[in-house]
Amino acid sequence: MACHFTKQLLRTAFAGFSCLAILLLTALLASAQTPSLKDAYKGSFFIGAALNPAEFTEQDARFTALVIAQFNAITPENALKWESVHPQPGSYNFDLPDRYVAFGENNHMFIVGHNLVWHNQTPAWVFQDDKGNPADRETLLKRLREHIHTVVGRYHGRINGWDVVNEALEEDGTLRQTPWLKIIGEDYIAKAFQFAHEADPQAELYYNDYNLENETKLKGALELLRKLQAQGVPISGVGIQGHYHMDSPSNEQVDAAITAFGKLGLKVMITELDVDVLPLAFQYMGADVTLSAELQPKLNPYAKGLPDAVQQALAQRYAGLFGVFLKHRGVLKRVTFWGVTDGDSWLNNWPVKGRTNYPLLFDRSGQPKPAFDAVIRAAHSATPQ
């Protein structure tokens, strides 16, 4: 009914348009009245968002319009992870990735591929032989090469940068004891970058991880990246995920991490930015997706809405972070939010399923929050370079 009414109202201007196109155009007009993040930070760094299929397939015209209006870089939340794109041996599913890449191209965005090598969201068969026992090094290397060549090769010249290896470090800075490491050995990281470069020599290739602001893990990451550079591994940059809390890490820690990676001559990016406003379910969380806790009222204090005082505190937190980002705009190439609206955020279900979180710049209806205004003001108040 609403669609029929809209078509009648706009039939002269939009004669012949589909209902979806009319809704999208209407949403774009509404979005145009809001200041644009990508315009505010033009000349400083790309502003990106991680997208779910409803956003890049335009199932929800309102949120698709918001993405187009606000962002100039995109990352797929899950569409290019191994379990999604390569669920069975010899079987690939490129329907959603194809639509994701086409969406980015049609809207002239910087397109990121996420991710090629991770210990999570990788099917068990990848690490097993035909009897269910651990695969040997040769077999796993062959599978790794075939997967990367197939996926990266399909989007040769179309995807601008890839998160090649994701979360390979423990919190103490040592290599995480994943099947990749146990079966192949330490060189699985270098091999992954080598294979990706073979598949698309022009694409930027990144290492991506969380908690890189913590001193011990930062030290381990720097050692890993220096080693890869010394070996001539074709690594372009490092992604600092940026899953932050209201009071940690400090702005000084974020500043120090960007500075340290910048000194390596690598591109530096904030790749998965959000700010968790809810109480910690664990003393230490990081961004370990395997953590899970039971829903309790004390862990979900804002189920009926975020108090204004917390909204303002969140705005201040984002203003401080973007002040740091702007300080490094000669080194920082991209800031990507992990989601578009609060309703999209993974933090509603991690590490406690069913919570109501408010970690992003747009609320559940797609309206800008005080944090959005703070980020826009930070851009306007920055000293020109």
C-alpha positions as CSV (number, residue, x, y, z in Angstrom):
1,M,0.0,0.0,0.0
2,A,2.8,2.4,1.0
3,C,4.6,1.6,-2.3
4,H,1.4,2.2,-4.3
5,F,0.8,5.5,-2.6
6,T,4.4,6.6,-3.3
7,K,4.2,5.7,-6.9
8,Q,1.0,7.7,-7.3
9,L,2.5,10.7,-5.6
10,L,5.7,10.6,-7.7
11,R,4.3,9.1,-10.9
12,T,5.0,12.3,-13.0
13,A,8.6,12.6,-11.8
14,F,9.4,8.9,-11.8
15,A,7.2,7.5,-14.5
16,G,8.3,4.0,-15.4
17,F,10.5,3.5,-12.4
18,S,10.2,0.3,-10.3
19,C,8.8,0.5,-6.8
20,L,12.3,-0.3,-5.4
21,A,13.9,2.5,-7.5
22,I,11.4,5.0,-6.3
23,L,11.9,4.1,-2.7
24,L,15.7,4.3,-3.2
25,L,15.5,7.7,-4.8
26,T,13.2,8.9,-2.0
27,A,15.6,7.7,0.6
28,L,18.5,9.3,-1.2
29,L,16.8,12.6,-1.2
30,A,16.2,12.3,2.6
31,S,19.8,11.2,3.1
32,A,21.1,14.2,1.2
33,Q,19.7,16.5,3.9
34,T,22.3,15.0,6.4
35,P,25.9,16.1,6.3
36,S,28.2,13.5,4.7
37,L,31.0,11.7,6.5
38,K,32.8,11.0,3.2
39,D,32.6,14.7,2.2
40,A,33.7,15.9,5.7
41,Y,36.8,13.6,5.5
42,K,37.6,14.1,1.8
43,G,41.3,14.6,1.5
44,S,42.0,13.0,4.9
45,F,41.0,9.3,4.5
46,F,38.3,7.1,3.2
47,I,35.3,6.6,5.4
48,G,34.0,3.0,5.2
49,A,31.4,0.7,6.5
50,A,31.0,-3.1,6.7
51,L,27.9,-4.2,4.9
52,N,25.4,-7.0,5.2
53,P,23.7,-8.4,2.2
54,A,20.5,-6.4,2.7
55,E,22.5,-3.2,2.3
56,F,24.5,-4.1,-0.8
57,T,21.7,-6.0,-2.6
58,E,19.4,-3.0,-1.9
59,Q,16.7,-5.0,-0.2
60,D,16.3,-2.1,2.2
61,A,16.3,1.1,0.2
62,R,16.5,3.3,3.2
63,F,19.8,1.8,4.5
64,T,21.2,1.4,1.0
65,A,20.7,5.1,0.5
66,L,22.4,5.8,3.8
67,V,25.5,3.8,2.7
68,I,25.6,5.6,-0.6
69,A,25.3,9.0,0.9
70,Q,27.7,8.6,3.8
71,F,30.5,6.2,2.8
72,N,33.1,5.8,0.1
73,A,34.7,2.5,1.1
74,I,33.0,-0.8,1.9
75,T,33.9,-4.2,3.5
76,P,31.7,-7.3,3.4
77,E,30.8,-8.6,6.9
78,N,30.7,-12.3,5.9
79,A,30.1,-12.7,2.1
80,L,33.8,-13.3,1.3
81,K,34.8,-15.4,4.3
82,W,35.8,-19.0,3.5
83,E,32.6,-20.7,5.0
84,S,30.4,-18.4,2.8
85,V,32.2,-18.4,-0.5
86,H,33.9,-21.8,-0.4
87,P,31.7,-24.1,1.8
88,Q,32.6,-27.4,0.2
89,P,35.6,-28.8,-1.6
90,G,35.5,-27.6,-5.2
91,S,32.3,-25.6,-4.6
92,Y,32.2,-21.9,-4.6
93,N,29.3,-19.5,-4.1
94,F,29.9,-16.1,-5.7
95,D,26.4,-14.8,-5.9
96,L,26.6,-12.4,-2.9
97,P,30.3,-11.4,-3.5
98,D,29.5,-10.6,-7.1
99,R,26.7,-8.3,-6.0
100,Y,28.8,-6.8,-3.3
101,V,31.6,-5.9,-5.8
102,A,29.1,-4.6,-8.3
103,F,27.5,-2.3,-5.7
104,G,30.9,-0.8,-4.8
105,E,31.8,-0.3,-8.5
106,N,28.4,1.3,-9.3
107,N,28.9,3.7,-6.5
108,H,32.6,4.5,-7.1
109,M,33.7,3.1,-3.7
110,F,37.0,1.7,-2.5
111,I,36.2,-2.0,-2.3
112,V,37.8,-4.2,0.4
113,G,37.9,-8.0,0.4
114,H,37.5,-9.6,3.9
115,N,39.1,-12.1,4.5
116,L,41.3,-14.8,3.0
117,V,42.9,-16.6,5.9
118,W,41.4,-16.9,9.4
119,H,41.1,-19.6,12.0
120,N,37.3,-18.9,12.4
121,Q,34.5,-19.2,9.8
122,T,36.7,-21.7,7.9
123,P,35.0,-25.1,7.3
124,A,36.5,-28.1,9.1
125,W,37.2,-29.9,5.9
126,V,39.8,-27.4,4.9
127,F,42.1,-28.8,7.6
128,Q,41.3,-32.5,7.2
129,D,42.1,-35.4,4.9
130,D,39.4,-37.6,3.4
131,K,39.4,-39.7,6.7
132,G,38.8,-36.7,9.0
133,N,42.4,-36.7,10.2
134,P,44.5,-33.5,10.1
135,A,45.7,-32.7,6.6
136,D,49.4,-32.6,5.8
137,R,51.4,-29.4,5.0
138,E,51.4,-30.0,1.2
139,T,47.6,-30.6,1.1
140,L,46.8,-27.5,3.1
141,L,49.1,-25.3,1.2
142,K,47.6,-26.6,-2.1
143,R,44.1,-25.8,-0.7
144,L,45.2,-22.3,0.5
145,R,46.7,-21.5,-2.9
146,E,43.7,-22.7,-4.9
147,H,41.3,-20.8,-2.7
148,I,43.2,-17.5,-2.8
149,H,43.8,-17.8,-6.6
150,T,40.2,-18.6,-7.2
151,V,38.7,-15.9,-5.0
152,V,41.2,-13.1,-5.6
153,G,41.6,-14.0,-9.2
154,R,37.8,-13.7,-9.8
155,Y,38.0,-10.0,-8.7
156,H,41.3,-9.2,-10.3
157,G,41.4,-5.4,-10.8
158,R,38.0,-4.9,-9.1
159,I,38.6,-5.4,-5.4
160,N,41.1,-2.7,-4.3
161,G,42.5,-4.3,-1.1
162,W,42.4,-7.6,0.7
163,D,42.6,-8.5,4.4
164,V,44.8,-11.5,3.6
165,V,45.6,-12.8,7.1
166,N,43.2,-12.1,10.0
167,E,44.0,-12.3,13.7
168,A,47.2,-14.5,13.6
169,L,48.5,-13.2,16.9
170,E,47.8,-14.1,20.6
171,E,47.5,-11.4,23.2
172,D,51.1,-11.9,24.2
173,G,52.3,-11.2,20.7
174,T,53.2,-14.7,19.7
175,L,51.6,-16.5,16.8
176,R,48.2,-18.0,17.5
177,Q,48.1,-21.8,17.6
178,T,45.7,-22.2,14.8
179,P,45.5,-25.2,12.4
180,W,47.2,-23.0,9.8
181,L,50.2,-22.7,12.0
182,K,50.2,-26.2,13.3
183,I,49.9,-27.9,9.9
184,I,51.8,-25.5,7.6
185,G,54.2,-23.7,10.0
186,E,55.0,-20.0,10.4
187,D,55.4,-19.4,6.7
188,Y,51.7,-19.8,6.1
189,I,51.4,-16.1,6.5
190,A,54.0,-15.3,3.9
191,K,52.6,-17.9,1.6
192,A,49.1,-16.4,1.8
193,F,50.4,-13.0,0.8
194,Q,52.5,-14.5,-2.0
195,F,49.4,-16.3,-3.4
196,A,47.2,-13.2,-3.2
197,H,49.9,-11.1,-5.0
198,E,50.1,-13.8,-7.7
199,A,46.4,-13.6,-8.2
200,D,46.2,-9.8,-8.3
201,P,49.5,-7.9,-8.4
202,Q,47.8,-4.6,-8.2
203,A,45.7,-5.2,-5.1
204,E,46.7,-3.8,-1.7
205,L,47.3,-6.7,0.8
206,Y,46.8,-6.2,4.5
207,Y,47.4,-7.9,7.9
208,N,44.3,-7.3,10.1
209,D,44.0,-7.8,13.9
210,Y,42.4,-6.5,17.1
211,N,43.9,-5.2,20.4
212,L,47.0,-3.9,18.5
213,E,46.9,-0.9,20.8
214,N,48.0,-3.1,23.8
215,E,51.8,-2.9,24.3
216,T,52.6,-6.6,24.2
217,K,50.5,-7.4,21.2
218,L,51.7,-4.3,19.4
219,K,55.3,-5.4,19.9
220,G,54.5,-8.9,18.5
221,A,52.7,-7.4,15.5
222,L,55.6,-5.0,14.7
223,E,58.1,-8.0,14.9
224,L,55.9,-10.0,12.6
225,L,55.5,-7.2,10.0
226,R,59.2,-6.4,10.1
227,K,60.0,-10.0,9.4
228,L,57.6,-10.2,6.5
229,Q,59.1,-7.0,5.0
230,A,62.6,-8.4,5.4
231,Q,61.6,-11.5,3.5
232,G,60.2,-9.4,0.7
233,V,56.6,-10.4,1.3
234,P,54.3,-8.2,-0.7
235,I,52.4,-6.7,2.3
236,S,50.9,-3.2,1.7
237,G,49.3,-2.3,5.1
238,V,48.0,-3.2,8.5
239,G,44.5,-3.0,9.8
240,I,43.9,-2.0,13.4
241,Q,40.4,-3.3,13.9
242,G,39.3,-0.7,16.5
243,H,36.7,-2.6,18.6
244,Y,36.8,-0.1,21.4
245,H,35.1,0.5,24.7
246,M,34.1,3.8,26.3
247,D,37.3,4.0,28.3
248,S,39.8,1.8,26.6
249,P,42.1,1.8,24.9
250,S,43.1,5.3,25.6
251,N,43.5,7.9,22.9
252,E,47.2,7.8,23.6
253,Q,47.4,4.1,23.0
254,V,45.6,4.5,19.7
255,D,48.0,7.3,18.8
256,A,51.0,5.2,19.6
257,A,49.9,2.2,17.6
258,I,49.2,4.2,14.5
259,T,52.6,6.0,14.9
260,A,54.4,2.7,15.3
261,F,52.9,1.0,12.2
262,G,53.4,4.2,10.2
263,K,57.1,4.1,10.9
264,L,57.2,0.7,9.0
265,G,56.2,2.5,5.8
266,L,52.9,0.6,5.7
267,K,49.4,1.9,5.0
268,V,47.5,2.0,8.2
269,M,43.8,1.6,8.5
270,I,41.1,1.4,11.2
271,T,39.1,-1.5,9.8
272,E,36.3,-2.5,12.2
273,L,35.5,0.6,14.3
274,D,32.8,0.5,16.9
275,V,32.5,1.6,20.6
276,D,30.8,-0.8,23.0
277,V,28.7,1.1,25.5
278,L,27.6,-2.0,27.6
279,P,29.2,-3.5,30.6
280,L,31.9,-6.1,30.0
281,A,30.7,-9.7,30.1
282,F,34.3,-10.8,30.7
283,Q,37.2,-9.0,32.4
284,Y,39.1,-9.4,29.1
285,M,37.2,-9.7,25.8
286,G,39.2,-8.3,22.9
287,A,37.3,-9.4,19.9
288,D,37.4,-13.2,20.3
289,V,34.2,-14.4,18.5
290,T,34.2,-17.7,20.4
291,L,33.4,-16.0,23.7
292,S,29.8,-16.4,24.9
293,A,28.0,-15.4,28.1
294,E,24.4,-15.7,29.4
295,L,22.1,-12.8,29.0
296,Q,21.5,-11.0,32.4
297,P,19.8,-7.7,33.1
298,K,22.9,-6.2,34.5
299,L,24.7,-6.8,31.2
300,N,21.9,-5.2,29.2
301,P,21.1,-1.9,31.0
302,Y,19.9,0.1,28.1
303,A,17.3,-2.2,26.5
304,K,14.7,0.6,26.5
305,G,17.0,3.2,25.1
306,L,20.4,4.9,25.7
307,P,20.3,7.7,28.3
308,D,21.3,11.1,27.1
309,A,24.3,11.2,29.4
310,V,25.7,8.1,27.7
311,Q,24.8,9.4,24.3
312,Q,26.9,12.5,25.0
313,A,29.8,10.4,26.5
314,L,29.8,8.3,23.3
315,A,29.9,11.4,21.2
316,Q,32.9,12.6,23.3
317,R,34.6,9.3,22.8
318,Y,34.2,9.4,19.1
319,A,35.4,13.0,18.9
320,G,38.5,12.0,20.8
321,L,39.2,9.1,18.5
322,F,38.7,11.1,15.3
323,G,41.0,13.7,16.7
324,V,43.7,11.1,16.8
325,F,42.8,9.8,13.4
326,L,43.0,13.2,11.9
327,K,46.4,13.8,13.5
328,H,47.6,10.8,11.4
329,R,45.8,11.6,8.1
330,G,49.1,11.5,6.2
331,V,49.5,7.9,7.3
332,L,46.0,6.7,7.9
333,K,44.3,5.7,4.7
334,R,40.9,4.5,5.8
335,V,38.5,4.4,8.8
336,T,35.8,1.7,8.4
337,F,32.9,1.2,10.9
338,W,31.9,-2.4,11.6
339,G,28.3,-1.9,10.5
340,V,26.1,1.0,9.4
341,T,23.4,1.4,12.1
342,D,23.2,0.2,15.7
343,G,20.7,-2.5,14.7
344,D,23.3,-4.0,12.3
345,S,26.1,-4.3,14.9
346,W,27.5,-7.7,15.9
347,L,27.7,-6.3,19.4
348,N,24.0,-6.9,19.9
349,N,24.8,-10.6,20.0
350,W,28.5,-10.8,21.1
351,P,29.6,-11.9,23.6
352,V,26.0,-11.9,24.9
353,K,23.2,-12.8,22.5
354,G,20.1,-10.6,22.6
355,R,21.6,-7.4,24.1
356,T,20.7,-3.9,22.9
357,N,23.9,-2.0,22.0
358,Y,24.6,1.4,20.6
359,P,28.1,1.4,19.2
360,L,27.8,3.2,15.8
361,L,27.0,6.7,14.5
362,F,23.4,5.9,13.3
363,D,20.6,4.6,15.4
364,R,18.3,1.7,14.5
365,S,16.2,3.8,12.2
366,G,19.2,5.2,10.4
367,Q,19.1,8.6,12.0
368,P,22.4,10.3,13.0
369,K,23.2,10.3,16.7
370,P,25.1,12.9,18.7
371,A,28.2,10.8,18.0
372,F,27.7,11.5,14.3
373,D,27.5,15.2,14.9
374,A,30.7,15.0,17.0
375,V,32.6,13.2,14.2
376,I,31.5,15.8,11.6
377,R,32.5,18.7,13.9
378,A,35.9,17.0,14.4
379,A,36.5,17.1,10.7
380,H,35.5,20.8,10.4
381,S,37.7,21.8,13.3
382,A,40.8,20.0,12.2
383,T,43.8,22.1,11.3
384,P,44.5,21.9,7.5
385,Q,47.7,20.0,6.5
